[in-house]
């Protein structure tokens, strides 16, 4: 099927909630993708921080094939071996004692928020149900999760919102102190706000959130859907910041492209979701958990995590140089391999234009809002492929800059 035929059929049969770019990938290997016409791309997007080990990693493919010959699905009426093994491996690698498996970040967060409400009502009065969250956060697309996120563009138009949610500015300690109270059942935060601009939390902010939760008997929930599984150079972001939550949610890279998510928590907290209180038909699917077990084993290695730090240094240095040469970026921020290139002056609002021009030059990047170009490449991307992607990205930015009537000079800063 040609690209034109594919896009025409897409427009006829798909619900129009997406606006996909014109490229349709058909094959991937490592850090490279190929479209229907055979055009090759260097992938700096990573499937939105999903493909932590690149495309079609042979050991993940082997794990999927092996499990595919054994058992695909049996339902949560039964336990299954891959789910048990993966849950055990996750508890061995984290603060947590218990795991609930789901299929997406939204589902993992839905479980966490329901757990928080149940925990609050079980441990406090009937009014201990408030969830405190950050403005401009992102926690998924279910009705509950868009209400928690504090971005009206995701929640407007769907009728009455879920009540009992308080929003505060991100990294504002005083604002957090003003709203967390005996009515609070949970504070939920992303260690890095990914979708709204790749903005890392301040360590002091997360530390204060931990203290406030302890003082008021509330749960601290970290949404590590984007930051988990080695993305920051530690296996999980809570380790990077040195702040341990009560609940952590994972998705994206936990399955490296196979739909899988998890909510992790402690023994004491987990007891508040008793038999029948929550569930998922496909959560803990044997195929997904077999892939997840292999992914965790591969990512949780010192050389892989150390390599994230090395690639961060190489990538951010090059991006700052490129941005300065062409006057496109005013800052490069982020941690590990979750990076945001903040667009300078006349380029503000044009993140999608930059993304599309990069695509035309054979490199895939993302946007995080309208003013930030986001990169989330494979944790094991070959340095030579990274350099090639940077060359393609610079060609795209040079092309854009040549169309700007008044090029600007800018000094690129670092924002962590």
Secondary structure, DSSP 4 states (H G I P E B T S, - for coil): --HHHHHHHHHHHS-TT----S--EEEEEBTEEEETT--EEEESSHHHHT-TT-BS-HHHHHHHHHHHTT-S---TTS--HHHHHHHHHHHHHSS-SEEEEESSHHHHHHHHHHHHHHHHHHHS-TT--EEEEETT----SSHHHHHHHT-HHHHTTSSSPPSSEEEE-TT-HHHHHHH--TTEEEEEE-SEETTTT-EEPPHHHHHHHHHHHHHHT-EEEEE-TTTTTTTTSSSSHHHHHT---SEEEE-GGGTTTS--EEEEE-HHHHTTS-TTS---SSTT-HHHHHHHHHHHHHHSSHHHHHHHHHHHHHHHHHHHHHHHHHT-EEEEEEETTEEEEEEPGGGTT-HHHHHHHHHHTTEE-EESSSSEEEE---TT--HHHHHHHHHHHHHHHHHHHTT-SS----PPEEE-
